[in-house]
Amino acid sequence: MLNQDKVIILDFGSQFTQLIARRIREAGVYSEIHPCNVDPEKVKALNPQALILSGGPSSVLEGGCPDLHPDYMSWGLPTLGICYGMQLLAHTMGGKVVSSQDREYGRAEFTAMNDCPLFDGIENKENLTVWMSHGDRVEAIPPGFERMGKTESIEFGAMGNREKKIYALQFHPEVAHTDQGAQIINNFLFKVADLKPSWSMSSFVETCIEGLKAQVGDDKVVLGLSGGIDSTVAAVLLHKAIGRNLHCIFVDNGLLRMGEREEVIGFLAEHFDLNVKVVDAADEFLGKLKGVKDPEQKRKIIGYTFIEVFDREAKAIDGVKFLGQGTLYPDVIESESFKGPSAVIKSHHNVGGLPEKMNLKLVEPLRELFKDEVRRAAYELGLPEHIIWRHPFPGPGLSIRVIGEITEERLEILRLADRIVQNELIASDWYRKVWQGFAVLLPLKTVGVMGDDRTYENVIALRIVDSIDAMTADWTRMPSEVLARMSNRIINEVKGVNRVVLDISSKPPSTIEWE
């Protein structure tokens, strides 16, 4: 990313760190996340134009907490501290931090003060809804700083040093719950740091392809192609970089949606001349899943079996040195500490369990992109809209949407019901409006009446959600007439179903998938 303004985000463990990067990129400025304990010389070599200190779960009052290397403040970079980042700046530069008696978690009312440039153009400065998440607070600001805002319970809700261009916020501007949070971040980028919006997806694609050529050279790469947008874009990027030295393996595990294999592989092979081998392993997967009901056991069986099949096929290719993956930011942040000490939320079904025994080096073109950025990259690469806008599909496939035991009969019921859901979303122009919509087959039967006969059949649940990056989600308020058509068609057209219900829970506390 040469000749472009760059913001470095030091990650102190916040679950929102990747959202900061997302907001900066949305503003057209390139950003990178690095762990808070990275060697400052490494960061300096990147020639950043601004610095952001993320939030985090630690307390500056505790021993062993992540600290800030003094070199960072010696460079004179415009700096923004967020939550823990604010407390760390205050603690490091001569202020005082104490434990709060009134801890704030969630929404709070914030009042901006002293004509702070961070709040330029912000409406309702005296009554701004912000998102707080902290147990400590700044009791005294460092010399040279001004109070820039407050809440009812915190005197120093924001602070700044105009001369040094160092500002700090106790709240999180990067989350959607903070009103006009993106504008606050933009004000830091363009009014405080005076950056230029020069980063774009076209520049990313160009740089990525050149980087892949340099990384891989004349070696071969093997990649598991799932048909999802992530692995598809990763494959096309690699193909543009190394051509036929990319070997894609598509494993049909018997848990795919209706027509998925033919739709995806046919298009990619025809339009991009991708080197794709299709492996029909449905019997192998379904045989091992027979009688299994526990969702975690399903995941493990599918993961291990995929590795066995993929390993077997990959070893049949001579001279492979790299393993390609379509890993994204959200995959990694939910699975491990991404470039920092972020607390682990859960193990993710798209990450982990890599076939390490293959002794291949990883190549991950999309590791630092969000889902919407991957879609923008897909547009740049010339992929058609029906592939770009396909809804996310989990790695374990329909196994975690067939709740309970998996059989070919139950899979067929779900495929037919799910196809109706997809068709009705498309026909009603709702497919592009929602993040994800699908059917779930429940492990129970209910009494119904069809004609003059009593029935005792299966229940289908509809799960349709709005989201930005799957970190949080809310159920979609679909028009009742669209839901009614889905329900009527499923009950009338799918043999073995006599009831359809709607899932109206949000994430958190619920997850998007049921298992």
Secondary structure per residue as TSV (DSSP state, phi and psi in degrees):
chain	resnum	aa	ss	phi	psi
A	1	M	-	360.0	53.2
A	2	L	T	-71.9	154.9
A	3	N	T	58.9	27.2
A	4	Q	S	-129.8	143.4
A	5	D	-	-60.5	143.1
A	6	K	E	-139.1	134.8
A	7	V	E	-110.5	129.6
A	8	I	E	-101.9	129.0
A	9	I	E	-106.0	120.3
A	10	L	E	-88.6	121.4
A	11	D	E	-90.8	115.2
A	12	F	-	-101.8	16.5
A	13	G	S	104.6	8.2
A	14	S	-	-70.6	143.5
A	15	Q	T	-71.7	-10.2
A	16	F	T	-100.1	3.1
A	17	T	H	-56.4	-43.0
A	18	Q	H	-67.0	-23.8
A	19	L	H	-69.9	-32.8
A	20	I	H	-61.3	-47.4
A	21	A	H	-60.1	-39.5
A	22	R	H	-62.1	-46.2
A	23	R	H	-63.6	-38.6
A	24	I	H	-66.7	-43.0
A	25	R	H	-66.3	-37.1
A	26	E	H	-60.0	-28.1
A	27	A	T	-83.4	-0.7
A	28	G	T	87.6	19.5
A	29	V	-	-117.4	135.3
A	30	Y	E	-74.9	139.0
A	31	S	E	-138.3	150.5
A	32	E	E	-132.7	146.1
A	33	I	E	-102.8	133.2
A	34	H	E	-132.7	149.7
A	35	P	E	-63.9	150.6
A	36	C	T	-63.5	-22.2
A	37	N	T	-98.8	16.9
A	38	V	S	-64.0	149.7
A	39	D	-	-61.7	121.2
A	40	P	H	-55.7	-30.2
A	41	E	H	-65.2	-33.2
A	42	K	H	-65.0	-42.4
A	43	V	H	-66.5	-42.3
A	44	K	H	-61.2	-36.8
A	45	A	H	-65.1	-20.8
A	46	L	T	-79.0	-9.2
A	47	N	-	55.7	57.8
A	48	P	-	-73.8	154.2
A	49	Q	S	-103.3	-10.8
A	50	A	E	-158.5	161.9
A	51	L	E	-133.1	138.1
A	52	I	E	-126.9	132.3
A	53	L	E	-102.4	119.5
A	54	S	-	-75.9	173.9
A	55	G	-	-75.6	-174.0
A	56	G	-	178.1	164.1
A	57	P	S	-82.6	-6.7
A	58	S	-	-81.9	172.5
A	59	S	-	-123.6	133.5
A	60	V	T	-67.8	-10.2
A	61	L	T	-86.7	-6.7
A	62	E	S	-103.1	146.6
A	63	G	T	-67.3	144.0
A	64	G	T	80.4	7.5
A	65	C	-	-71.1	153.1
A	66	P	-	-59.8	134.4
A	67	D	-	-117.3	-179.8
A	68	L	-	-113.4	120.0
A	69	H	-	-63.1	134.6
A	70	P	H	-60.8	-21.1
A	71	D	H	-58.4	-36.4
A	72	Y	H	-60.1	-40.4
A	73	M	H	-77.6	-14.8
A	74	S	H	-82.7	-12.4
A	75	W	T	-82.1	-16.1
A	76	G	T	74.2	23.7
A	77	L	-	-78.8	143.5
A	78	P	-	-56.3	130.9
A	79	T	E	-133.5	139.7
A	80	L	E	-125.4	123.1
A	81	G	E	-103.1	136.3
A	82	I	E	-121.8	123.0
A	83	C	T	57.0	-108.5
A	84	Y	H	-56.6	-34.1
A	85	G	H	-61.0	-36.5
A	86	M	H	-68.3	-46.2
A	87	Q	H	-62.1	-37.9
A	88	L	H	-66.7	-42.0
A	89	L	H	-61.5	-45.6
A	90	A	H	-61.9	-46.0
A	91	H	H	-64.5	-39.8
A	92	T	H	-76.1	-33.2
A	93	M	T	-102.9	14.1
A	94	G	T	105.5	9.5
A	95	G	-	-89.9	-165.2
A	96	K	E	-136.5	130.9
A	97	V	E	-116.2	136.0
A	98	V	E	-130.8	164.2
A	99	S	E	-77.4	133.7
A	100	S	E	-77.8	136.9
A	101	Q	E	-74.9	-38.9
A	102	D	E	-104.8	94.5
A	103	R	E	-75.6	147.0
A	104	E	E	-118.8	119.9
A	105	Y	E	-132.2	115.5
A	106	G	E	112.0	-157.3
A	107	R	E	-71.0	144.6
A	108	A	E	-146.1	159.7
A	109	E	E	-97.9	124.0
A	110	F	E	-114.7	141.1
A	111	T	E	-116.3	118.1
A	112	A	E	-79.1	147.8
A	113	M	-	-139.0	164.7
A	114	N	T	59.0	33.6
A	115	D	T	50.3	48.6
A	116	C	-	-71.4	132.2
A	117	P	G	-63.0	-21.1
A	118	L	G	-63.8	-24.5
A	119	F	G	-108.7	17.4
A	120	D	T	-59.2	130.0
A	121	G	T	75.1	4.9
A	122	I	-	-83.2	131.9
A	123	E	S	-82.3	153.2
A	124	N	-	56.5	46.5
A	125	K	G	-59.3	-29.1
A	126	E	G	-84.6	-6.9
A	127	N	G	-150.8	61.5
A	128	L	E	-94.7	126.8
A	129	T	E	-79.7	121.7
A	130	V	E	-128.1	167.6
A	131	W	E	-109.6	117.6
A	132	M	E	-104.4	151.7
A	133	S	E	-161.6	82.2
A	134	H	E	-156.0	156.8
A	135	G	E	-114.1	-20.1
A	136	D	E	-105.8	166.4
A	137	R	E	-147.6	158.0
A	138	V	E	-83.3	120.9
A	139	E	E	-94.5	-31.2
A	140	A	E	-139.9	131.5
A	141	I	-	-85.2	157.5
A	142	P	-	-68.5	161.0
A	143	P	T	-57.6	139.9
A	144	G	T	88.6	-6.7
A	145	F	-	-100.3	155.1
A	146	E	E	-117.5	152.2
A	147	R	E	-73.7	126.9
A	148	M	E	-112.0	-4.7
A	149	G	E	178.0	163.9
A	150	K	E	-150.8	164.9
A	151	T	E	-121.6	179.4
A	152	E	S	-61.1	-34.4
A	153	S	S	-106.3	-8.1
A	154	I	-	-127.2	121.1
A	155	E	S	-68.7	-38.4
A	156	F	-	-111.1	83.4
A	157	G	S	-85.4	-14.1
A	158	A	E	-158.7	150.7
A	159	M	E	-146.4	161.7
A	160	G	E	-160.2	151.4
A	161	N	E	-119.2	103.2
A	162	R	T	-62.1	-41.8
A	163	E	T	-63.6	-43.7
A	164	K	T	-88.0	-5.1
A	165	K	T	57.6	41.9
A	166	I	E	-112.5	122.0
A	167	Y	E	-129.7	156.9
A	168	A	E	-149.7	144.9
A	169	L	E	-126.5	135.7
A	170	Q	S	-78.5	-20.4
A	171	F	S	-98.7	175.4
A	172	H	-	-104.3	102.6
A	173	P	T	-74.4	-16.4
A	174	E	T	-77.7	-18.4
A	175	V	S	-88.1	153.8
A	176	A	T	-66.0	-22.6
A	177	H	T	-70.7	-19.8
A	178	T	S	-84.7	119.9
A	179	D	T	-61.8	130.8
A	180	Q	T	58.1	28.7
A	181	G	H	-62.2	-37.9
A	182	A	H	-63.4	-36.8
A	183	Q	H	-66.2	-37.2
A	184	I	H	-62.9	-44.5
A	185	I	H	-65.2	-42.0
A	186	N	H	-60.8	-37.9
A	187	N	H	-62.8	-38.5
A	188	F	I	-64.5	-44.5
A	189	L	I	-64.6	-46.0
A	190	F	I	-104.0	-28.5
A	191	K	I	-96.9	-34.3
A	192	V	I	-90.2	-53.6
A	193	A	S	-87.6	-12.9
A	194	D	-	55.6	45.9
A	195	L	-	-86.2	166.4
A	196	K	-	-113.6	133.7
A	197	P	-	-77.9	81.7
A	198	S	-	-111.5	-0.1
A	199	W	-	-93.5	135.9
A	200	S	-	-142.9	166.6
A	201	M	H	-68.6	-31.2
A	202	S	H	-64.8	-38.5
A	203	S	H	-69.3	-35.4
A	204	F	H	-62.5	-47.4
A	205	V	H	-59.4	-45.7
A	206	E	H	-61.4	-47.3
A	207	T	H	-67.1	-39.0
A	208	C	H	-61.8	-46.0
A	209	I	H	-62.1	-43.4
A	210	E	H	-64.0	-39.1
A	211	G	H	-65.0	-38.9
A	212	L	H	-65.8	-39.7
A	213	K	H	-59.5	-43.4
A	214	A	H	-69.3	-38.3
A	215	Q	H	-71.4	-41.9
A	216	V	H	-93.8	-36.3
A	217	G	T	64.7	-130.2
A	218	D	T	-96.0	8.9
A	219	D	-	-78.4	166.8
A	220	K	E	-96.9	147.8
A	221	V	E	-122.8	137.0
A	222	V	E	-112.4	137.6
A	223	L	E	-138.7	134.2
A	224	G	E	-82.8	112.1
A	225	L	-	-93.4	117.6
A	226	S	-	-94.2	-21.8
A	227	G	S	99.9	-12.2
A	228	G	S	-75.5	166.9
A	229	I	H	-64.2	-33.0
A	230	D	H	-66.8	-55.3
A	231	S	H	-67.5	-30.7
A	232	T	H	-66.2	-47.6
A	233	V	H	-65.8	-40.8
A	234	A	H	-59.3	-41.1
A	235	A	H	-65.8	-43.8
A	236	V	H	-66.8	-40.6
A	237	L	H	-59.6	-47.2
A	238	L	H	-64.6	-38.9
A	239	H	H	-63.2	-40.9
A	240	K	H	-67.0	-25.8
A	241	A	H	-84.7	-41.8
A	242	I	H	-127.2	1.3
A	243	G	G	61.7	-132.4
A	244	R	G	-73.7	-1.3
A	245	N	G	-76.3	-5.9
A	246	L	E	-90.7	125.4
A	247	H	E	-114.8	109.6
A	248	C	E	-93.3	139.3
A	249	I	E	-121.5	120.2
A	250	F	E	-106.0	112.7
A	251	V	E	-96.9	114.0
A	252	D	E	-85.1	103.3
A	253	N	-	-90.7	5.9
A	254	G	S	78.7	5.8
A	255	L	-	-119.2	23.4
A	256	L	-	-87.8	164.3
A	257	R	-	-74.2	166.3
A	258	M	T	-62.0	125.4
A	259	G	T	73.9	7.0
A	260	E	H	-65.4	-44.2
A	261	R	H	-59.5	-49.0
A	262	E	H	-67.6	-40.0
A	263	E	H	-65.4	-46.9
A	264	V	H	-77.0	-52.6
A	265	I	H	-65.6	-39.7
A	266	G	H	-59.2	-45.1
A	267	F	H	-67.5	-47.8
A	268	L	H	-65.2	-39.7
A	269	A	H	-67.9	-37.7
A	270	E	H	-76.4	-45.2
A	271	H	H	-92.2	-25.4
A	272	F	H	-117.1	-1.2
A	273	D	-	54.5	38.8
A	274	L	-	-69.6	143.4
A	275	N	-	-80.8	92.3
A	276	V	E	-121.3	130.2
A	277	K	E	-111.1	126.5
A	278	V	E	-96.0	126.6
A	279	V	E	-113.2	118.1
A	280	D	E	-88.3	101.3
A	281	A	-	-120.4	22.8
A	282	A	H	-57.9	-45.7
A	283	D	H	-62.4	-37.5
A	284	E	H	-64.4	-45.8
A	285	F	H	-68.5	-50.0
A	286	L	H	-65.7	-31.5
A	287	G	H	-63.0	-42.8
A	288	K	H	-74.1	-23.5
A	289	L	H	-88.7	-5.0
A	290	K	T	-58.1	124.5
A	291	G	T	81.7	-4.4
A	292	V	-	-84.5	129.3
A	293	K	-	-115.8	-29.6
A	294	D	-	-68.0	125.7
A	295	P	H	-63.2	-37.2
A	296	E	H	-68.9	-35.9
A	297	Q	H	-67.0	-38.8
A	298	K	H	-56.6	-49.3
A	299	R	H	-57.8	-45.3
A	300	K	H	-65.2	-43.3
A	301	I	H	-61.9	-45.7
A	302	I	H	-65.0	-42.4
A	303	G	H	-62.2	-48.5
A	304	Y	H	-65.4	-40.7
A	305	T	H	-67.4	-40.3
A	306	F	H	-58.9	-44.1
A	307	I	H	-61.1	-42.6
A	308	E	H	-60.9	-47.4
A	309	V	H	-67.1	-47.3
A	310	F	H	-63.1	-43.6
A	311	D	H	-60.4	-44.4
A	312	R	H	-60.8	-45.0
A	313	E	H	-72.5	-38.8
A	314	A	H	-65.8	-36.7
A	315	K	T	-68.8	-16.5
A	316	A	T	-79.5	-7.5
A	317	I	S	-99.2	121.6
A	318	D	T	-74.2	137.7
A	319	G	T	79.2	19.5
A	320	V	E	-75.7	129.8
A	321	K	E	-115.5	-20.7
A	322	F	E	-126.4	148.9
A	323	L	E	-110.7	116.7
A	324	G	E	-85.8	141.1
A	325	Q	-	-139.2	147.7
A	326	G	-	-97.8	39.8
A	327	T	-	-65.3	136.5
A	328	L	-	-116.3	167.2
A	329	Y	H	-50.1	-55.8
A	330	P	H	-61.0	-34.2
A	331	D	H	-56.6	-48.4
A	332	V	H	-75.2	-42.5
A	333	I	H	-65.4	-27.6
A	334	E	T	-87.3	-3.8
A	335	S	T	-116.3	-30.5
A	336	E	S	-156.9	177.8
A	337	S	-	-79.0	105.2
A	338	F	S	-81.6	107.4
A	339	K	S	51.2	36.4
A	340	G	S	168.4	-178.2
A	341	P	-	-90.5	32.5
A	342	S	-	-56.5	138.0
A	343	A	-	-66.3	139.2
A	344	V	-	-74.8	130.8
A	345	I	-	-90.7	-53.1
A	346	K	-	-163.9	163.9
A	347	S	-	-80.7	139.4
A	348	H	-	-106.4	139.7
A	349	H	T	-74.5	-7.0
A	350	N	T	-100.5	-3.2
A	351	V	S	-130.7	148.8
A	352	G	S	95.2	165.9
A	353	G	-	66.5	25.8
A	354	L	-	-66.2	146.8
A	355	P	-	-72.2	75.6
A	356	E	G	-61.0	-28.4
A	357	K	G	-64.9	-12.9
A	358	M	G	-73.8	-14.9
A	359	N	-	54.9	42.9
A	360	L	-	-104.6	147.5
A	361	K	E	-81.4	142.9
A	362	L	E	-83.9	141.1
A	363	V	E	-131.0	119.0
A	364	E	-	-129.2	87.0
A	365	P	T	-61.7	-25.9
A	366	L	T	-110.2	12.8
A	367	R	T	-56.8	-28.4
A	368	E	T	-114.1	25.8
A	369	L	-	-110.3	149.3
A	370	F	-	-90.8	165.8
A	371	K	H	-57.1	-43.3
A	372	D	H	-67.6	-30.3
A	373	E	H	-70.1	-35.5
A	374	V	H	-63.0	-40.2
A	375	R	H	-65.0	-38.9
A	376	R	H	-65.9	-36.9
A	377	A	H	-63.9	-37.4
A	378	A	H	-62.3	-40.2
A	379	Y	H	-60.5	-44.1
A	380	E	H	-61.4	-32.1
A	381	L	H	-86.1	-5.8
A	382	G	T	86.5	19.6
A	383	L	-	-73.8	147.7
A	384	P	-	-76.3	158.8
A	385	E	H	-63.0	-33.1
A	386	H	H	-68.3	-20.0
A	387	I	H	-91.3	-41.0
A	388	I	H	-59.4	-40.3
A	389	W	T	-101.0	14.0
A	390	R	-	-61.5	136.6
A	391	H	-	-65.7	150.1
A	392	P	-	-55.2	145.1
A	393	F	-	-133.4	129.0
A	394	P	-	-68.7	151.7
A	395	G	T	-54.6	-43.7
A	396	P	T	-75.4	2.9
A	397	G	G	63.9	-145.6
A	398	L	G	-71.0	-7.5
A	399	S	G	-60.8	-31.4
A	400	I	G	-97.0	6.5
A	401	R	T	-110.8	-11.1
A	402	V	B	-95.5	98.5
A	403	I	-	-75.5	126.5
A	404	G	S	95.9	-151.0
A	405	E	-	-68.7	141.9
A	406	I	-	-100.9	123.8
A	407	T	-	-132.0	162.5
A	408	E	H	-62.3	-35.7
A	409	E	H	-65.1	-44.7
A	410	R	H	-68.3	-36.4
A	411	L	H	-62.7	-40.7
A	412	E	H	-66.9	-39.4
A	413	I	H	-59.5	-45.8
A	414	L	H	-67.4	-40.9
A	415	R	H	-59.3	-44.2
A	416	L	H	-65.7	-43.4
A	417	A	H	-65.4	-42.5
A	418	D	H	-66.3	-36.9
A	419	R	H	-61.9	-38.3
A	420	I	H	-64.0	-43.0
A	421	V	H	-59.0	-47.0
A	422	Q	H	-61.7	-46.2
A	423	N	H	-62.2	-40.8
A	424	E	H	-72.4	-33.9
A	425	L	H	-63.4	-42.0
A	426	I	H	-68.1	-46.3
A	427	A	H	-63.5	-30.4
A	428	S	T	-93.6	4.8
A	429	D	T	64.2	24.7
A	430	W	-	-99.0	-11.1
A	431	Y	T	-59.3	-44.1
A	432	R	T	-79.0	-16.9
A	433	K	T	-81.8	-24.4
A	434	V	S	-104.7	158.1
A	435	W	S	-74.7	-41.8
A	436	Q	E	-161.6	138.4
A	437	G	E	-143.7	130.9
A	438	F	E	-160.3	171.4
A	439	A	E	-105.3	150.9
A	440	V	E	-128.2	133.7
A	441	L	E	-96.0	118.4
A	442	L	E	-84.6	155.7
A	443	P	E	-89.0	45.1
A	444	L	E	-150.5	161.4
A	445	K	E	-124.3	152.3
A	446	T	E	-131.8	160.9
A	447	V	E	-79.1	140.0
A	448	G	E	-147.1	176.0
A	449	V	E	-129.8	124.2
A	450	M	E	-126.2	115.0
A	451	G	T	69.2	-127.1
A	452	D	T	-104.3	7.2
A	453	D	E	-103.5	145.2
A	454	R	E	-80.3	135.7
A	455	T	E	-120.5	157.8
A	456	Y	E	-138.7	89.6
A	457	E	E	-129.2	-176.4
A	458	N	E	-77.6	162.6
A	459	V	E	-116.3	132.3
A	460	I	E	-107.0	131.9
A	461	A	E	-104.4	138.9
A	462	L	E	-97.9	129.7
A	463	R	E	-122.8	107.9
A	464	I	E	-129.7	119.9
A	465	V	E	-131.4	154.8
A	466	D	E	-102.3	138.4
A	467	S	E	-161.3	169.9
A	468	I	S	-109.0	-43.4
A	469	D	S	-142.0	13.6
A	470	A	S	73.8	-1.5
A	471	M	S	-69.9	-38.5
A	472	T	S	-132.7	158.7
A	473	A	E	-158.1	155.3
A	474	D	E	-134.5	149.7
A	475	W	E	-69.1	141.4
A	476	T	-	-79.3	132.9
A	477	R	-	-82.4	78.4
A	478	M	-	-73.5	148.5
A	479	P	-	-58.9	138.1
A	480	S	H	-61.4	-30.7
A	481	E	H	-69.8	-30.8
A	482	V	H	-70.7	-44.2
A	483	L	H	-61.7	-39.1
A	484	A	H	-63.5	-41.5
A	485	R	H	-63.8	-42.1
A	486	M	H	-58.9	-49.2
A	487	S	H	-61.9	-47.7
A	488	N	H	-62.1	-43.6
A	489	R	H	-66.5	-42.5
A	490	I	H	-61.7	-47.0
A	491	I	H	-66.6	-37.7
A	492	N	H	-79.5	-32.3
A	493	E	H	-103.6	-19.2
A	494	V	S	-105.7	108.6
A	495	K	T	-65.5	129.7
A	496	G	T	103.1	3.1
A	497	V	E	-122.2	130.1
A	498	N	E	-129.2	8.1
A	499	R	E	-152.9	139.6
A	500	V	E	-127.5	130.6
A	501	V	E	-122.5	162.1
A	502	L	E	-116.5	129.8
A	503	D	-	-84.9	116.2
A	504	I	-	-117.2	42.4
A	505	S	-	-107.4	153.0
A	506	S	-	-106.1	166.1
A	507	K	B	-114.6	124.1
A	508	P	T	-72.7	169.3
A	509	P	T	-85.7	-19.8
A	510	S	S	-81.3	159.8
A	511	T	-	-93.8	167.7
A	512	I	S	-69.1	-52.6
A	513	E	S	-76.7	154.3
A	514	W	-	-80.8	-26.9
A	515	E	-	-126.1	360.0
